[in-house]
Amino acid sequence: MKFLSLFKSLSFYAVLFTMTILIWLDFSNQRWEERTVIEWDIISYYGYLPATFIRHDLALDFMDKREISNGETYWYEKAENGGKVMKMTMGMAILYSPFFSIAHIYTKQAGEIANGFTYHYQKAVFLSALFYTIIGVIFLRLLLLKFYNEWVTSIVILCIVFGTNLYVYITLDAAMSHAFNFSLITVFIFFSIRWHEQQKYRYTIILGLIGGLIILIRPVNIIVFIFPLLYNLYSWKDFQARVLLFLAQWKHILGIALLVLLCWTPQIIYWKLNTGDFLFYSYKDEKLFFTNPHILEGLFSYRKGWLVYTPIMIFAIIGIYSLFKLRKQLFVPLLIFTILAIYTTFSWWCWWYGGSFGMRPMIDFYALFALAIGAFLQQVSDKKMTILSHALVPVFLFFIYLNLFQSWQYKYCIVHYDAMTREAYWLNFLKDDDCIKWDALVKALKAPDYENAKKGEDELEVDTL
């Protein structure tokens, strides 16, 4: 009966529509034909797999012998003992691994070069993002339905997928970590709530393993644990009850911690074998500058401002107030989390995060911001705010259109990956390639100074709204 009831659910059709469009876009895009999927950061995420299962040499000693063939690429940092270490932790490699295995078996059976970097490997890595995103969207629906009606849930799903820069990281730069992290964190938030409803060991196991993977992909994302710590807590009495709950359920808390450690054990062993240390900082001179965060630029700059290139998230910020009015159990965790997420994200030396569309690290947290957008929509859908709710329809539709159009512009470098300025932004705002003033655009671009940024030095001028 539950299965049949799905067909009466508006949000089910929103998910089905989203899945259909994404599948069509990914297979019509076929970026793997260009062999440009495994590049940049993805090389470091992915390199563990061919090094382990094809080269059988995680120490990368074969690199010294220059035994590289047909597109093989490995990026590594050198430890003090001379050991070679992948720059990124191995969380993404774990998520890629089922697709890598399928591609490897198929490539060998087809008699093609099976070195981990040829056609079928590129295709498998690209499509892995689609698989995990579909899981994330399904759980996003389940999460939103816990608090909002079918209409609000459906609108929020469409806004998150098509109205934010998540869209680019499903359909274009799909092998990057952000769509994967979005899905993992969505599942994590959903089961955090289930654990608070019923402290069952199956929820504990899921939280420990998913939480460990989230941190293994991007260690700074440990801040997502703020949500289960503070969920349904908004008074001193609630705080006292929460402490007593955690003390009473200490086995669950310990279990989560041990499972997180279990997820990290292969990484710790890898570091120990290759560097001599159990913990190794592979980012070298790249770091967080907590005393000099670029919050204003991160939110509002034309170079990469989150609210400039993903303006629909303005309603997530406003929606935190709506949570206080409608869903108090979500208000404190989302308020504290949003502050921490913005502060840590924009404290990174490269606050614009290299080549990307918009502020890509914020994509990881869109399930949480979806809850805030839902609260805002629920509040304005009140009968007393009918006029406002009608007025917002064209605004939401425009922001979705803007995101899709600028995503297309980003694909063709009309929206530049790291050098946008106020002049460049407005020069070709909502213009297609027939109207682009390419010479003027090139002159308007201003590349960031990466070397000074590593020292924590500010640019002299950054265009903001």
Rosetta blueprint (number, residue, H / E / L):
1 M L
2 K H
3 F H
4 L H
5 S H
6 L H
7 F H
8 K H
9 S L
10 L H
11 S H
12 F H
13 Y H
14 A H
15 V H
16 L H
17 F H
18 T H
19 M H
20 T H
21 I H
22 L H
23 I H
24 W H
25 L H
26 D H
27 F H
28 S H
29 N H
30 Q L
31 R H
32 W H
33 E H
34 E H
35 R L
36 T L
37 V L
38 I L
39 E L
40 W L
41 D H
42 I H
43 I H
44 S H
45 Y H
46 Y H
47 G L
48 Y H
49 L H
50 P H
51 A H
52 T H
53 F H
54 I L
55 R L
56 H L
57 D L
58 L L
59 A L
60 L L
61 D H
62 F H
63 M H
64 D L
65 K L
66 R L
67 E L
68 I L
69 S L
70 N L
71 G L
72 E L
73 T L
74 Y L
75 W L
76 Y L
77 E E
78 K E
79 A L
80 E L
81 N L
82 G L
83 G L
84 K E
85 V E
86 M L
87 K L
88 M L
89 T L
90 M L
91 G H
92 M H
93 A H
94 I H
95 L H
96 Y H
97 S H
98 P H
99 F H
100 F H
101 S H
102 I H
103 A H
104 H H
105 I H
106 Y H
107 T H
108 K H
109 Q H
110 A L
111 G L
112 E L
113 I L
114 A L
115 N L
116 G L
117 F L
118 T L
119 Y H
120 H H
121 Y H
122 Q H
123 K H
124 A H
125 V H
126 F H
127 L H
128 S H
129 A H
130 L H
131 F H
132 Y H
133 T H
134 I H
135 I H
136 G H
137 V H
138 I H
139 F H
140 L H
141 R H
142 L H
143 L H
144 L H
145 L H
146 K L
147 F L
148 Y L
149 N L
150 E H
151 W H
152 V H
153 T H
154 S H
155 I H
156 V H
157 I H
158 L H
159 C H
160 I H
161 V H
162 F H
163 G L
164 T L
165 N L
166 L L
167 Y L
168 V H
169 Y H
170 I H
171 T H
172 L L
173 D L
174 A L
175 A L
176 M L
177 S L
178 H H
179 A H
180 F H
181 N H
182 F H
183 S H
184 L H
185 I H
186 T H
187 V H
188 F H
189 I H
190 F H
191 F H
192 S H
193 I H
194 R H
195 W H
196 H H
197 E H
198 Q L
199 Q L
200 K L
201 Y H
202 R H
203 Y H
204 T H
205 I H
206 I H
207 L H
208 G H
209 L H
210 I H
211 G H
212 G H
213 L H
214 I H
215 I H
216 L H
217 I H
218 R L
219 P H
220 V H
221 N H
222 I H
223 I H
224 V H
225 F H
226 I H
227 F H
228 P H
229 L H
230 L H
231 Y L
232 N L
233 L L
234 Y L
235 S L
236 W H
237 K H
238 D H
239 F H
240 Q H
241 A H
242 R H
243 V H
244 L H
245 L H
246 F H
247 L H
248 A H
249 Q L
250 W H
251 K H
252 H H
253 I H
254 L H
255 G H
256 I H
257 A H
258 L H
259 L H
260 V H
261 L H
262 L H
263 C H
264 W H
265 T H
266 P H
267 Q H
268 I H
269 I H
270 Y H
271 W H
272 K H
273 L H
274 N H
275 T H
276 G L
277 D L
278 F L
279 L L
280 F L
281 Y L
282 S L
283 Y L
284 K L
285 D L
286 E L
287 K L
288 L E
289 F L
290 F L
291 T L
292 N L
293 P L
294 H L
295 I H
296 L H
297 E H
298 G H
299 L H
300 F H
301 S E
302 Y L
303 R L
304 K L
305 G L
306 W H
307 L H
308 V H
309 Y H
310 T L
311 P H
312 I H
313 M H
314 I H
315 F H
316 A H
317 I H
318 I H
319 G H
320 I H
321 Y H
322 S H
323 L H
324 F H
325 K H
326 L H
327 R L
328 K H
329 Q H
330 L H
331 F H
332 V H
333 P H
334 L H
335 L H
336 I H
337 F H
338 T H
339 I H
340 L H
341 A H
342 I H
343 Y H
344 T H
345 T H
346 F L
347 S L
348 W E
349 W L
350 C L
351 W L
352 W L
353 Y L
354 G L
355 G L
356 S L
357 F L
358 G L
359 M L
360 R H
361 P H
362 M H
363 I H
364 D H
365 F H
366 Y H
367 A H
368 L H
369 F H
370 A H
371 L H
372 A H
373 I H
374 G H
375 A H
376 F H
377 L H
378 Q H
379 Q H
380 V H
381 S L
382 D L
383 K H
384 K H
385 M H
386 T H
387 I H
388 L H
389 S H
390 H H
391 A H
392 L H
393 V H
394 P H
395 V H
396 F H
397 L H
398 F H
399 F H
400 I H
401 Y H
402 L H
403 N H
404 L H
405 F H
406 Q H
407 S H
408 W H
409 Q H
410 Y H
411 K H
412 Y L
413 C L
414 I L
415 V L
416 H L
417 Y L
418 D L
419 A L
420 M L
421 T L
422 R H
423 E H
424 A H
425 Y H
426 W H
427 L H
428 N L
429 F L
430 L L
431 K L
432 D L
433 D L
434 D L
435 C L
436 I L
437 K L
438 W H
439 D H
440 A H
441 L H
442 V H
443 K H
444 A H
445 L L
446 K L
447 A L
448 P L
449 D L
450 Y H
451 E H
452 N H
453 A H
454 K H
455 K L
456 G L
457 E L
458 D L
459 E L
460 L L
461 E L
462 V L
463 D L
464 T E
465 L L
